[in-house]
Amino acid sequence: MAVDPSSLTGVAAGVPYHAVPPVRASRSSAPVVAAWHLMDPPRTEAAFAAALPLEGLDAWRIYLGLPLTGSRLPAGGVEELMRRGYEDAVLNLQGPISNQAAEEFEPALAGLRAQLDLGTGPVGVLGGSMGAAVALLVLAESTIDISAAVLVSPVARLRPVVDALARQFGFTYPWSDPSFAVARRLDFVARAEEIAQRGQPAVLLVVGEDDDHEAIRQPATLLREALAARYAEPDRTKLVVVPGMAHALAAEPGTEPAPQTTHAAEVDRHAVGWLQRHMARTSATSGARHPQ
């Protein structure tokens, strides 16, 4: 698949990015959407941009590379990454990747503002699977106001994801106090109140009908219910189920831009509609946060 000729690539505060500028809006006042890819396909920033280009959204679309992936794979490459995962997936991969990516967000955004003249338009986030966990950490912890979020095949609760992987690969994960601490931080159903208290950002969750029920679909449903119960306007959060879609949004190996799948195109359509609606609303109110 051809890369968008208007796209820009670079590194901001140590984070590799693939950015697509707005088409019509002023570059210095357009909304900004920060996006994090999956660990499954598409598993790099460029591949995620091809799978979910946010077609028709007149905003900066900035796809950020996760730590320990793509150009930041550890010495030893994929084999070393897999070794670390088999040794302890929570403490060696899921915890460090999500923590570092969330910590990098604000410095990277500041660097991108300087490099690309992003201005002060409203900010949204988009994430897939582990990238959605990063987006949720940003919603719960960042000092930056987030207007809207789209969470695709989200890791809304880490523990059932780990348990599902253990069943899939035929082992029992040895939970410990440190890994339980990671799981608590990545339990966003339990942290719904924290998200609600940060301006009640509009949150869309998109899951596949064929994705794992216990690991992905059920926690996403519980998160949507938890947020709606705490929001002054419950329709600022929504769950969409895509018929026939599993977890990944692209075919293996998922490292390079590839033709968009039918399911990814449907996810993209839902994401664009949600972000257009809720980021435009924020822009119209001069970036004011939703009342708590």
N, C-alpha and C positions, 0 to 999 in steps of 0.2 A: 504493500500500500504506500502510495506517495505521501511524503510528509508535507504538511501544510507549508507552502512557501513563505508565508508570513510569520511562521513560528521562529522563536528565539531560543537558543540554548546557552547555558552557562552555569556558573556556580555562585551562590550567594551564601555568605557565612558558612562555607564548607558544604553546602547542600546543592547537589546537582538539580537543575530544573529544565523543564521544557515549557515555554510560555507562548501563548497565542494571544495577540492583542485584540482589542475590540475593533469591530468593523466600522461602526458609525460614530459611536460615542467618543468624546474627547478622551484621549489616553490618560490625562491627568485627573479626570473626574469619574471615570467609568467604575462600575463595581469590580471587585476582585474576588475570584474564586480560587482558593488553594485546595489542591487535590493530592491524595496519597493513594498509591496503587495497592494491589493485593500482593500476598506472597505466592499465591497461585496465579496462573495467567489471567490478565496481563501483569507481569511482575517487574516492570520498569516504568519510569515516567513517560517515555516516548510511546511504549506499547499501550499504556493506560490512556494517553491522549488520543490514540487511534481508536480504542474501544469505546471511550466515552468523550467525544470531542465537544460535547455541549453545543451541538449544531444549532445555530440561530440565536444563541445567547450573546447579547452585545455587552461583553464584559472581558476583562483580563481573565484568562484561564491559565493557571500556573500549576503545572504538575511537578510535584517534588519527589525526589528519589528517597526511598526509605534507607536507613542505615543497614549495612551488611547485605545489600542487594545491588544489582546492576554494576555500575562503575565503582561501588564501594564494597564489593565482595571481599571477604578476608583473604589473606594469602592462602593459597590452596583451593580457592574458588568454591564451586558448588559442593565438591566433596568435603571440604572443611566445614561448610555451612551445615551439611547433613550430619557430619560427625558431631558437631556441637548440639544439634537437635536431638540426636539419639542419646547423647550424654545427659542433657537436661533441657528440654525444649522451652520450659518456662523461664528458667534462670539464665539460659545462654542465648535465647532468641526472642521469644515473645515479650518478655519483660524489658530487656535492653533495647530492642528495636522500637517498641512503642514509647518508652521513656525518652530515649534520645531524640526521636522524631518530634515529640511534643515539645521538648526543651529547645529544639532547633527552630521551631516555628517563628517565634517573635524576632530573633536575630536575622533569620532568613528573610522575613517580610520586610524588615528595615533595610536590609541589603538590596532587596528587589525594588523597594521604593526609590532608592538612590540610583540603581542601575537603569530602571525602566521608566522612571517618572510616573509611578503608579498613582500618586495623589492621595486623596483622602476619601475615595468612594467607599460605599458599604462593602463589608467583607463577608463572604460565605465560605463554607468548607464542603468538600466532597471526599468520600473515602470508600474503599472497597475492602471488606474482610478485615485484615489487620490494619489497613489504612483507615478503615472506619473507626477502629479503636483509637487511632491517633486523633482523628477528627473529634471523637467524643472526649478525649482528654483535653483537647483545646476548648471544647464547649464547657467543660467542667472547671478548668483551671486557668485558662489564659486570661491575661488582663485586657486583651483586645476584644472589643464588642463584636460578636458574630451575629449577623442578621438571620442567616438561614443555613441549614445543613442538609445534605443528602447522604444517607448511609446505605450502602449497597452490600448485601450479603454480610451484614455487620457482625463483628465479634462484640456483642453487647454484654456478654458474660464470658469470661475466659474459662472458668472451670469446666462447664459442659463441653466446650470446644476441645480442651485437653483430654477429657474423658472419652470423647468421640474418636479422637485420633488414636488413643490408646486401644480402643476396641478395634479400630480399623487395622492397626499394625500388630495387634496381638500381644500387648504388654500392659502392665499396670504402672501408671506413673507414680513415683514415690513422693507424694506431697510432703513438704516440710514447712517449717515456720516462714522461711524466706519466700518460698513459692506461694504459700497461702497469702502473704502480704501482697504479692503481685496480683493474685487473683482478686483480692479485695479492691485493689485500685482499679482493676479492669472489670468491675461489676457495676455497670452503669444503670442497671435497674435499681440497685441499692443507692446509687448516687443521683437519681433523678431529681431530687430536691435541689442539689447543687446546680444542676443545669438550669432548672426553672428559675433559680435565684439570680442567674446571670442574664437577665433580660428576656427570659422566655423566648429563645431563638426558635424560629420555625424549623421543625425537624421532620423530614421525610425519610421513612425506612422502606427499602425495596428489597424483597427477598424472592428467591426462586421457589416455585412450587415443589421442585424435585430436590431442593437442598435438605440437609439434615434437620429434622424437626427439633430434636433436643438441643443441638448445638447452636443452630442459627435461627430457625423460624420461631420457635417458642420464646427464646429470650427477646427477639425483636418485638414480638407481640406484647410481651410483658413490659418492655421499655416504652412502647407507644402508650400503653394503658397508664403506666406510672407518670409519664409526662402529662398526658391529657388530664389526669386527676389533679395536677398541680398548676395547670395553666388557666389563666382567666378566660382565654379563648381556646377551648379544646381542639378546634379545627386547625390550630397552628401546628399540630402534629398529626401524621397520617402514615398508615402502613399500606403498601401496595405489594401484591403477590403476582409475580410474572408466571403465567402458565408454562410448564415444561422446562423452566430454567433450573439448572443446577447451581453449583457454587461459582465456578470460574466464568469469566466474561470473554475469554478468548481461547484459542486452541494452543496446545503445547507447541514450542517451548515457551511462548509468551514473553520473550525478551525483546522482540523487534515489532515495529508497527505492522499490523496485519489487517486484512479486510474485516470490517465490522460484522459481527454475527447478528442474526435476527433478534436474539434476546438482548444483546447489548444495545441495539438500536431502540428497542422498547424502553429499556432502562434510561437511555439518553433522553428520550422524549419526555418521560416522567420528570427527570431531573431538571431539564430546561424549563418546563412549565412551572415547577415549584420555585426554582430560583428566580425566574422572571417575576412571578407574582410577589414573592416576599422580599426580594432585594429592591424591587421597584418601590414597594410600599415604604421600606426604610429610607430610600433616597428621597421620596416625596416628603417625608417628615424630617428632613435634614439630619438623618442619621440618629435620631433620638431612639433610645432604647425603649423596648416595650415595657409598660409599667409593671412593676412586680406586685 
